[in-house]
Amino acid sequence: MGDTALIIIAVAVVVLVVALVILVVKLMKTVDEVNRTITVVTKDVDILLNQADTLMAKTNTLLDDVNGKVATIDPLFTAVADLSESISKVNNTSNALVTRVKGKAANASKATAVVTLGRGASKLFGKKKTKDKK
């Protein structure tokens, strides 16, 4: 009976060892696949990082160029703002002048009407005098 128990234990240990060996082999294959995946991902990430660095360098160059052009155009915007302010002042002055001229024109039209009336009266009375003299 003791020999049978030893044989059963030996068979169980052999089965356990075989199962462990199979498990370790599968685990090694999985680890190898993970290592290959990590290598591929590392290469791809390196490529992406290099492209990102190139893109950032080009973006910085473009931004510097835009900033330089904005600095060049900035005086133009200042001049346009000054010109706009000057035009607004001229417009206000023109409006004031037109208002004064309108007022004077209204007075002038009244004066013109009086002068015209006076001339008409003068002609009318002047003709009477010439008729009386004849």
ROVO-624410 format. One line per field, with one value per residue: x, y, z of N, C-alpha, C, O, CB in turn; residue number from 1; residue in one letter. Coordinates in nm, 2 decimals. Glycine has a CB too. Layout:
% ROVO-624410
npx: [X, ...]
npy: [Y, ...]
npz: [Z, ...]
capx: [X, ...]
capy: [Y, ...]
capz: [Z, ...]
cpx: [X, ...]
cpy: [Y, ...]
cpz: [Z, ...]
opx: [X, ...]
opy: [Y, ...]
opz: [Z, ...]
cbpx: [X, ...]
cbpy: [Y, ...]
cbpz: [Z, ...]
n: [NUM, ...]
res: [A, ...]
//
This chain:
% ROVO-624410
npx: [0.08, 0.19, 0.37, 0.20, 0.09, 0.31, 0.36, 0.13, 0.16, 0.40, 0.32, 0.13, 0.30, 0.46, 0.26, 0.19, 0.43, 0.45, 0.23, 0.31, 0.53, 0.41, 0.26, 0.46, 0.59, 0.39, 0.36, 0.61, 0.59, 0.39, 0.52, 0.73, 0.58, 0.46, 0.70, 0.78, 0.56, 0.59, 0.84, 0.77, 0.57, 0.73, 0.91, 0.72, 0.62, 0.85, 0.89, 0.65, 0.70, 0.93, 0.81, 0.63, 0.80, 0.92, 0.70, 0.63, 0.85, 0.82, 0.58, 0.65, 0.83, 0.65, 0.48, 0.66, 0.70, 0.44, 0.41, 0.61, 0.50, 0.27, 0.37, 0.48, 0.25, 0.11, 0.17, 0.02, -0.24, -0.26, -0.23, -0.45, -0.65, -0.60, -0.65, -0.92, -1.02, -0.95, -1.11, -1.36, -1.36, -1.34, -1.58, -1.76, -1.71, -1.78, -2.05, -2.13, -2.06, -2.24, -2.48, -2.46, -2.45, -2.70, -2.86, -2.78, -2.85, -3.12, -3.18, -3.07, -3.23, -3.47, -3.38, -3.32, -3.57, -3.68, -3.52, -3.58, -3.85, -3.83, -3.69, -3.88, -4.08, -3.95, -3.92, -4.18, -4.27, -4.08, -4.15, -4.39, -4.31, -4.16, -4.36, -4.51, -4.33, -4.33]
npy: [-0.12, 0.13, 0.16, 0.21, 0.45, 0.61, 0.59, 0.72, 0.97, 1.04, 1.03, 1.24, 1.45, 1.45, 1.51, 1.76, 1.90, 1.88, 2.03, 2.27, 2.32, 2.34, 2.57, 2.76, 2.77, 2.87, 3.11, 3.22, 3.25, 3.44, 3.66, 3.70, 3.79, 4.02, 4.17, 4.20, 4.36, 4.58, 4.67, 4.74, 4.94, 5.13, 5.21, 5.32, 5.52, 5.67, 5.76, 5.92, 6.11, 6.23, 6.34, 6.51, 6.69, 6.81, 6.92, 7.11, 7.27, 7.38, 7.51, 7.70, 7.85, 7.95, 8.10, 8.29, 8.43, 8.52, 8.69, 8.88, 8.99, 9.09, 9.28, 9.45, 9.54, 9.67, 9.95, 10.05, 10.00, 10.17, 10.41, 10.41, 10.42, 10.68, 10.83, 10.78, 10.90, 11.17, 11.20, 11.18, 11.41, 11.61, 11.56, 11.62, 11.90, 11.98, 11.92, 12.11, 12.35, 12.33, 12.34, 12.61, 12.75, 12.68, 12.81, 13.07, 13.08, 13.06, 13.30, 13.46, 13.40, 13.52, 13.78, 13.81, 13.79, 14.02, 14.21, 14.17, 14.23, 14.49, 14.59, 14.54, 14.71, 14.94, 14.96, 14.98, 15.21, 15.38, 15.38, 15.51, 15.76, 15.84, 15.85, 16.05, 16.26, 16.30]
npz: [0.00, 0.07, -0.14, -0.36, -0.28, -0.30, -0.57, -0.67, -0.57, -0.70, -0.97, -0.96, -0.91, -1.14, -1.33, -1.24, -1.28, -1.56, -1.63, -1.53, -1.68, -1.94, -1.89, -1.83, -2.08, -2.25, -2.12, -2.17, -2.45, -2.46, -2.33, -2.51, -2.73, -2.62, -2.58, -2.85, -2.94, -2.78, -2.88, -3.14, -3.09, -2.96, -3.16, -3.34, -3.18, -3.14, -3.41, -3.44, -3.24, -3.34, -3.58, -3.46, -3.33, -3.55, -3.66, -3.46, -3.47, -3.72, -3.68, -3.49, -3.64, -3.83, -3.66, -3.56, -3.80, -3.86, -3.63, -3.68, -3.92, -3.83, -3.65, -3.84, -3.97, -3.78, -3.73, -3.95, -3.89, -3.67, -3.80, -3.97, -3.78, -3.67, -3.90, -3.94, -3.71, -3.77, -4.00, -3.89, -3.73, -3.93, -4.06, -3.85, -3.83, -4.09, -4.08, -3.89, -4.02, -4.24, -4.11, -4.01, -4.26, -4.37, -4.19, -4.24, -4.51, -4.50, -4.38, -4.58, -4.79, -4.70, -4.69, -4.96, -5.07, -4.96, -5.09, -5.35, -5.35, -5.29, -5.52, -5.71, -5.62, -5.64, -5.92, -5.99, -5.87, -5.98, -6.25, -6.24, -6.16, -6.38, -6.57, -6.47, -6.50, -6.77]
capx: [0.00, 0.28, 0.42, 0.10, 0.07, 0.42, 0.34, 0.03, 0.23, 0.50, 0.24, 0.07, 0.41, 0.49, 0.15, 0.20, 0.55, 0.42, 0.14, 0.39, 0.62, 0.33, 0.22, 0.58, 0.62, 0.29, 0.39, 0.73, 0.55, 0.32, 0.61, 0.79, 0.48, 0.46, 0.82, 0.77, 0.47, 0.66, 0.94, 0.70, 0.51, 0.84, 0.95, 0.61, 0.61, 0.97, 0.85, 0.55, 0.77, 1.01, 0.72, 0.57, 0.91, 0.93, 0.58, 0.64, 0.96, 0.76, 0.48, 0.72, 0.88, 0.53, 0.43, 0.75, 0.68, 0.32, 0.43, 0.68, 0.42, 0.17, 0.44, 0.49, 0.12, 0.06, 0.16, -0.08, -0.37, -0.26, -0.25, -0.59, -0.73, -0.58, -0.72, -1.06, -1.05, -0.94, -1.22, -1.47, -1.35, -1.38, -1.73, -1.83, -1.69, -1.86, -2.19, -2.15, -2.06, -2.36, -2.59, -2.45, -2.48, -2.84, -2.92, -2.76, -2.92, -3.26, -3.18, -3.04, -3.35, -3.56, -3.32, -3.34, -3.71, -3.70, -3.45, -3.66, -3.97, -3.78, -3.67, -4.01, -4.15, -3.87, -3.95, -4.32, -4.28, -4.00, -4.23, -4.49, -4.24, -4.13, -4.49, -4.55, -4.24, -4.35]
capy: [0.00, 0.24, 0.18, 0.27, 0.59, 0.68, 0.60, 0.82, 1.10, 1.06, 1.06, 1.37, 1.55, 1.46, 1.59, 1.90, 1.95, 1.89, 2.14, 2.39, 2.34, 2.40, 2.70, 2.84, 2.78, 2.96, 3.24, 3.27, 3.30, 3.57, 3.76, 3.74, 3.87, 4.15, 4.24, 4.25, 4.47, 4.70, 4.72, 4.81, 5.06, 5.22, 5.26, 5.41, 5.64, 5.75, 5.83, 6.02, 6.22, 6.31, 6.42, 6.62, 6.79, 6.88, 7.01, 7.21, 7.36, 7.46, 7.60, 7.81, 7.94, 8.02, 8.19, 8.40, 8.50, 8.59, 8.80, 8.98, 9.06, 9.17, 9.40, 9.54, 9.60, 9.74, 10.10, 10.07, 10.00, 10.29, 10.52, 10.40, 10.47, 10.82, 10.88, 10.77, 11.01, 11.29, 11.21, 11.21, 11.55, 11.69, 11.54, 11.71, 12.04, 12.00, 11.93, 12.24, 12.45, 12.31, 12.40, 12.75, 12.79, 12.66, 12.92, 13.19, 13.07, 13.09, 13.44, 13.52, 13.39, 13.62, 13.91, 13.81, 13.82, 14.16, 14.29, 14.15, 14.30, 14.63, 14.62, 14.54, 14.83, 15.05, 14.97, 15.02, 15.35, 15.45, 15.40, 15.62, 15.89, 15.87, 15.88, 16.18, 16.36, 16.31]
capz: [0.00, 0.07, -0.27, -0.44, -0.25, -0.36, -0.72, -0.70, -0.55, -0.81, -1.09, -0.94, -0.92, -1.28, -1.40, -1.20, -1.34, -1.70, -1.64, -1.50, -1.80, -2.04, -1.85, -1.85, -2.23, -2.30, -2.06, -2.24, -2.58, -2.44, -2.29, -2.63, -2.81, -2.56, -2.61, -2.99, -2.95, -2.72, -2.97, -3.25, -3.04, -2.93, -3.29, -3.39, -3.09, -3.18, -3.54, -3.41, -3.16, -3.44, -3.66, -3.37, -3.31, -3.68, -3.67, -3.36, -3.52, -3.83, -3.62, -3.42, -3.74, -3.88, -3.56, -3.56, -3.92, -3.84, -3.54, -3.76, -4.01, -3.75, -3.61, -3.96, -4.01, -3.66, -3.76, -4.05, -3.81, -3.59, -3.90, -4.01, -3.66, -3.67, -4.02, -3.91, -3.61, -3.84, -4.09, -3.80, -3.69, -4.05, -4.08, -3.75, -3.87, -4.21, -4.04, -3.82, -4.13, -4.32, -4.03, -4.02, -4.39, -4.38, -4.11, -4.32, -4.64, -4.47, -4.36, -4.70, -4.87, -4.65, -4.74, -5.11, -5.09, -4.93, -5.19, -5.48, -5.33, -5.29, -5.66, -5.78, -5.57, -5.70, -6.06, -6.00, -5.83, -6.07, -6.37, -6.21, -6.16, -6.52, -6.64, -6.41, -6.55, -6.91]
cpx: [0.09, 0.34, 0.32, 0.08, 0.19, 0.41, 0.24, 0.08, 0.32, 0.43, 0.18, 0.18, 0.45, 0.38, 0.16, 0.32, 0.52, 0.33, 0.21, 0.47, 0.53, 0.29, 0.34, 0.61, 0.52, 0.32, 0.51, 0.69, 0.47, 0.41, 0.69, 0.70, 0.47, 0.58, 0.83, 0.68, 0.52, 0.76, 0.87, 0.64, 0.62, 0.89, 0.84, 0.60, 0.73, 0.94, 0.76, 0.61, 0.86, 0.93, 0.66, 0.68, 0.93, 0.81, 0.58, 0.74, 0.90, 0.65, 0.54, 0.78, 0.76, 0.48, 0.53, 0.73, 0.55, 0.34, 0.51, 0.59, 0.31, 0.24, 0.46, 0.36, 0.06, 0.06, 0.05, -0.22, -0.38, -0.29, -0.39, -0.68, -0.72, -0.65, -0.87, -1.10, -1.05, -1.07, -1.35, -1.47, -1.39, -1.53, -1.81, -1.82, -1.77, -2.01, -2.22, -2.15, -2.19, -2.48, -2.58, -2.49, -2.63, -2.91, -2.90, -2.83, -3.07, -3.28, -3.16, -3.16, -3.46, -3.51, -3.34, -3.48, -3.74, -3.64, -3.53, -3.79, -3.94, -3.76, -3.80, -4.09, -4.08, -3.91, -4.10, -4.33, -4.19, -4.07, -4.33, -4.43, -4.21, -4.25, -4.53, -4.46, -4.27, -4.47]
cpy: [0.13, 0.27, 0.24, 0.42, 0.67, 0.69, 0.71, 0.96, 1.14, 1.10, 1.20, 1.48, 1.56, 1.54, 1.73, 1.97, 1.97, 2.01, 2.27, 2.42, 2.40, 2.54, 2.80, 2.87, 2.88, 3.10, 3.30, 3.33, 3.43, 3.68, 3.80, 3.82, 4.01, 4.23, 4.29, 4.37, 4.59, 4.76, 4.80, 4.94, 5.17, 5.28, 5.36, 5.54, 5.73, 5.83, 5.94, 6.14, 6.30, 6.40, 6.54, 6.73, 6.87, 6.97, 7.13, 7.32, 7.45, 7.55, 7.72, 7.91, 8.02, 8.13, 8.31, 8.49, 8.58, 8.71, 8.91, 9.06, 9.14, 9.30, 9.50, 9.61, 9.68, 9.89, 10.14, 10.09, 10.13, 10.41, 10.53, 10.46, 10.62, 10.89, 10.88, 10.88, 11.14, 11.31, 11.24, 11.36, 11.64, 11.67, 11.62, 11.85, 12.07, 12.01, 12.06, 12.35, 12.45, 12.37, 12.55, 12.81, 12.78, 12.78, 13.05, 13.19, 13.10, 13.24, 13.51, 13.51, 13.49, 13.76, 13.92, 13.85, 13.97, 14.25, 14.28, 14.23, 14.45, 14.67, 14.63, 14.67, 14.95, 15.07, 15.02, 15.17, 15.44, 15.47, 15.51, 15.75, 15.93, 15.91, 16.02, 16.29, 16.39, 16.39]
cpz: [0.00, -0.06, -0.37, -0.41, -0.30, -0.51, -0.75, -0.68, -0.66, -0.94, -1.08, -0.96, -1.07, -1.36, -1.37, -1.27, -1.49, -1.72, -1.62, -1.62, -1.92, -2.02, -1.87, -2.00, -2.28, -2.24, -2.13, -2.38, -2.56, -2.41, -2.42, -2.72, -2.75, -2.59, -2.76, -3.01, -2.89, -2.81, -3.09, -3.21, -3.01, -3.06, -3.34, -3.31, -3.12, -3.31, -3.51, -3.33, -3.25, -3.53, -3.58, -3.35, -3.44, -3.70, -3.58, -3.41, -3.63, -3.78, -3.55, -3.53, -3.80, -3.79, -3.55, -3.69, -3.91, -3.74, -3.60, -3.85, -3.94, -3.69, -3.72, -3.99, -3.90, -3.68, -3.86, -3.98, -3.73, -3.69, -3.94, -3.90, -3.65, -3.78, -3.99, -3.81, -3.68, -3.93, -4.01, -3.76, -3.81, -4.08, -3.98, -3.79, -3.99, -4.17, -3.97, -3.93, -4.21, -4.24, -4.03, -4.15, -4.42, -4.31, -4.19, -4.45, -4.61, -4.45, -4.49, -4.80, -4.83, -4.70, -4.89, -5.14, -5.07, -5.04, -5.32, -5.47, -5.34, -5.44, -5.74, -5.74, -5.64, -5.85, -6.08, -5.97, -5.93, -6.20, -6.35, -6.22, -6.30, -6.60, -6.59, -6.47, -6.70, -6.92]
opx: [0.05, 0.37, 0.36, 0.06, 0.17, 0.45, 0.25, 0.06, 0.33, 0.47, 0.18, 0.16, 0.47, 0.42, 0.14, 0.31, 0.56, 0.35, 0.19, 0.49, 0.58, 0.29, 0.32, 0.65, 0.56, 0.30, 0.51, 0.74, 0.49, 0.40, 0.72, 0.75, 0.46, 0.57, 0.87, 0.71, 0.50, 0.77, 0.92, 0.65, 0.60, 0.91, 0.88, 0.58, 0.72, 0.98, 0.77, 0.58, 0.86, 0.96, 0.65, 0.64, 0.94, 0.83, 0.55, 0.72, 0.92, 0.64, 0.49, 0.77, 0.77, 0.45, 0.48, 0.73, 0.54, 0.28, 0.48, 0.60, 0.28, 0.18, 0.46, 0.36, -0.02, -0.04, -0.01, -0.29, -0.48, -0.36, -0.45, -0.78, -0.82, -0.72, -0.94, -1.21, -1.13, -1.12, -1.43, -1.58, -1.46, -1.59, -1.90, -1.92, -1.83, -2.08, -2.33, -2.24, -2.25, -2.57, -2.69, -2.56, -2.69, -3.00, -3.00, -2.88, -3.13, -3.37, -3.22, -3.19, -3.53, -3.59, -3.37, -3.51, -3.81, -3.70, -3.55, -3.83, -4.02, -3.80, -3.81, -4.15, -4.15, -3.92, -4.12, -4.40, -4.22, -4.05, -4.36, -4.49, -4.22, -4.24, -4.58, -4.51, -4.25, -4.52]
opy: [0.22, 0.38, 0.33, 0.50, 0.78, 0.79, 0.78, 1.05, 1.25, 1.19, 1.28, 1.58, 1.67, 1.62, 1.82, 2.08, 2.08, 2.09, 2.37, 2.54, 2.50, 2.63, 2.91, 2.98, 2.97, 3.20, 3.42, 3.43, 3.52, 3.79, 3.92, 3.92, 4.11, 4.35, 4.40, 4.46, 4.70, 4.88, 4.91, 5.04, 5.28, 5.40, 5.47, 5.64, 5.86, 5.95, 6.05, 6.25, 6.42, 6.51, 6.65, 6.85, 6.99, 7.09, 7.24, 7.44, 7.57, 7.67, 7.83, 8.03, 8.14, 8.24, 8.43, 8.61, 8.70, 8.82, 9.03, 9.18, 9.25, 9.41, 9.62, 9.73, 9.77, 9.96, 10.25, 10.18, 10.19, 10.50, 10.63, 10.53, 10.69, 10.99, 10.98, 10.94, 11.23, 11.42, 11.32, 11.42, 11.74, 11.77, 11.69, 11.93, 12.18, 12.09, 12.12, 12.44, 12.55, 12.44, 12.61, 12.91, 12.87, 12.84, 13.13, 13.30, 13.17, 13.30, 13.62, 13.60, 13.55, 13.84, 14.03, 13.93, 14.03, 14.35, 14.38, 14.30, 14.53, 14.78, 14.72, 14.74, 15.05, 15.18, 15.11, 15.24, 15.55, 15.58, 15.58, 15.85, 16.05, 15.99, 16.10, 16.40, 16.50, 16.42]
opz: [-0.07, -0.10, -0.45, -0.50, -0.35, -0.56, -0.85, -0.76, -0.70, -1.01, -1.18, -1.02, -1.11, -1.44, -1.45, -1.31, -1.55, -1.81, -1.69, -1.66, -1.98, -2.10, -1.92, -2.03, -2.36, -2.32, -2.15, -2.43, -2.65, -2.46, -2.44, -2.78, -2.83, -2.61, -2.78, -3.08, -2.95, -2.82, -3.13, -3.27, -3.03, -3.06, -3.39, -3.36, -3.12, -3.32, -3.57, -3.36, -3.24, -3.56, -3.63, -3.35, -3.43, -3.74, -3.62, -3.39, -3.64, -3.83, -3.57, -3.51, -3.83, -3.83, -3.54, -3.68, -3.95, -3.76, -3.57, -3.86, -3.98, -3.69, -3.70, -4.03, -3.92, -3.65, -3.85, -4.01, -3.72, -3.65, -3.96, -3.93, -3.63, -3.76, -4.03, -3.82, -3.66, -3.94, -4.05, -3.76, -3.79, -4.11, -4.02, -3.78, -4.00, -4.22, -3.99, -3.92, -4.24, -4.30, -4.04, -4.16, -4.48, -4.36, -4.20, -4.49, -4.69, -4.50, -4.52, -4.87, -4.91, -4.75, -4.94, -5.23, -5.14, -5.08, -5.39, -5.56, -5.40, -5.48, -5.82, -5.83, -5.68, -5.89, -6.17, -6.05, -5.96, -6.26, -6.45, -6.27, -6.34, -6.69, -6.67, -6.50, -6.75, -7.03]
cbpx: [-0.09, 0.39, 0.47, -0.04, 0.06, 0.55, 0.29, -0.10, 0.30, 0.59, 0.13, 0.01, 0.53, 0.51, 0.01, 0.22, 0.67, 0.36, 0.02, 0.47, 0.68, 0.20, 0.18, 0.70, 0.60, 0.15, 0.42, 0.83, 0.45, 0.22, 0.71, 0.83, 0.34, 0.44, 0.94, 0.73, 0.34, 0.72, 1.02, 0.58, 0.43, 0.95, 0.97, 0.48, 0.61, 1.09, 0.80, 0.44, 0.85, 1.10, 0.61, 0.53, 1.04, 0.94, 0.45, 0.68, 1.08, 0.70, 0.39, 0.84, 0.95, 0.42, 0.42, 0.90, 0.66, 0.21, 0.51, 0.80, 0.35, 0.11, 0.58, 0.54, 0.02, 0.14, 0.30, -0.09, -0.39, -0.12, -0.16, -0.63, -0.69, -0.43, -0.68, -1.09, -0.95, -0.82, -1.24, -1.47, -1.21, -1.30, -1.76, -1.77, -1.54, -1.84, -2.22, -2.04, -1.94, -2.39, -2.57, -2.31, -2.41, -2.89, -2.86, -2.61, -2.91, -3.31, -3.07, -2.92, -3.41, -3.57, -3.17, -3.30, -3.80, -3.64, -3.31, -3.69, -4.03, -3.66, -3.57, -4.10, -4.15, -3.72, -3.94, -4.41, -4.23, -3.87, -4.29, -4.56, -4.11, -4.05, -4.60, -4.54, -4.10, -4.37]
cbpy: [0.00, 0.22, 0.05, 0.19, 0.60, 0.60, 0.46, 0.80, 1.10, 0.93, 0.96, 1.38, 1.51, 1.31, 1.53, 1.91, 1.86, 1.76, 2.13, 2.38, 2.21, 2.31, 2.71, 2.78, 2.64, 2.92, 3.23, 3.17, 3.19, 3.55, 3.71, 3.60, 3.80, 4.14, 4.14, 4.13, 4.43, 4.66, 4.60, 4.72, 5.03, 5.15, 5.15, 5.34, 5.60, 5.66, 5.73, 5.96, 6.16, 6.21, 6.33, 6.56, 6.72, 6.78, 6.92, 7.16, 7.29, 7.36, 7.52, 7.76, 7.86, 7.92, 8.13, 8.35, 8.40, 8.50, 8.74, 8.92, 8.96, 9.09, 9.36, 9.46, 9.48, 9.71, 10.15, 9.96, 9.88, 10.31, 10.51, 10.26, 10.41, 10.86, 10.80, 10.63, 11.01, 11.30, 11.08, 11.12, 11.59, 11.63, 11.39, 11.68, 12.07, 11.88, 11.81, 12.27, 12.43, 12.17, 12.34, 12.80, 12.71, 12.53, 12.93, 13.21, 12.93, 13.01, 13.49, 13.45, 13.25, 13.62, 13.92, 13.68, 13.73, 14.20, 14.24, 14.00, 14.27, 14.65, 14.51, 14.42, 14.84, 15.03, 14.83, 14.94, 15.38, 15.37, 15.27, 15.59, 15.89, 15.76, 15.78, 16.18, 16.31, 16.18]
cbpz: [0.12, 0.18, -0.33, -0.42, -0.09, -0.32, -0.78, -0.60, -0.41, -0.83, -1.12, -0.80, -0.83, -1.34, -1.36, -1.04, -1.32, -1.75, -1.54, -1.38, -1.84, -2.06, -1.70, -1.78, -2.30, -2.26, -1.91, -2.25, -2.64, -2.32, -2.18, -2.71, -2.82, -2.40, -2.58, -3.08, -2.87, -2.58, -3.03, -3.31, -2.91, -2.86, -3.39, -3.38, -2.94, -3.19, -3.64, -3.33, -3.05, -3.53, -3.72, -3.24, -3.28, -3.80, -3.64, -3.22, -3.57, -3.94, -3.52, -3.34, -3.85, -3.91, -3.42, -3.56, -4.04, -3.79, -3.41, -3.83, -4.10, -3.63, -3.55, -4.08, -4.04, -3.54, -3.81, -4.16, -3.73, -3.52, -4.02, -4.05, -3.53, -3.67, -4.14, -3.85, -3.50, -3.93, -4.17, -3.68, -3.64, -4.18, -4.06, -3.61, -3.90, -4.31, -3.94, -3.72, -4.22, -4.36, -3.88, -3.98, -4.50, -4.32, -3.97, -4.34, -4.70, -4.34, -4.26, -4.77, -4.87, -4.50, -4.70, -5.17, -5.00, -4.79, -5.21, -5.50, -5.19, -5.21, -5.72, -5.74, -5.42, -5.68, -6.13, -5.90, -5.69, -6.10, -6.41, -6.07, -6.07, -6.59, -6.61, -6.26, -6.54, -6.98]
n: [1, 2, 3, 4, 5, 6, 7, 8, 9, 10, 11, 12, 13, 14, 15, 16, 17, 18, 19, 20, 21, 22, 23, 24, 25, 26, 27, 28, 29, 30, 31, 32, 33, 34, 35, 36, 37, 38, 39, 40, 41, 42, 43, 44, 45, 46, 47, 48, 49, 50, 51, 52, 53, 54, 55, 56, 57, 58, 59, 60, 61, 62, 63, 64, 65, 66, 67, 68, 69, 70, 71, 72, 73, 74, 75, 76, 77, 78, 79, 80, 81, 82, 83, 84, 85, 86, 87, 88, 89, 90, 91, 92, 93, 94, 95, 96, 97, 98, 99, 100, 101, 102, 103, 104, 105, 106, 107, 108, 109, 110, 111, 112, 113, 114, 115, 116, 117, 118, 119, 120, 121, 122, 123, 124, 125, 126, 127, 128, 129, 130, 131, 132, 133, 134]
res: [M, G, D, T, A, L, I, I, I, A, V, A, V, V, V, L, V, V, A, L, V, I, L, V, V, K, L, M, K, T, V, D, E, V, N, R, T, I, T, V, V, T, K, D, V, D, I, L, L, N, Q, A, D, T, L, M, A, K, T, N, T, L, L, D, D, V, N, G, K, V, A, T, I, D, P, L, F, T, A, V, A, D, L, S, E, S, I, S, K, V, N, N, T, S, N, A, L, V, T, R, V, K, G, K, A, A, N, A, S, K, A, T, A, V, V, T, L, G, R, G, A, S, K, L, F, G, K, K, K, T, K, D, K, K]
//
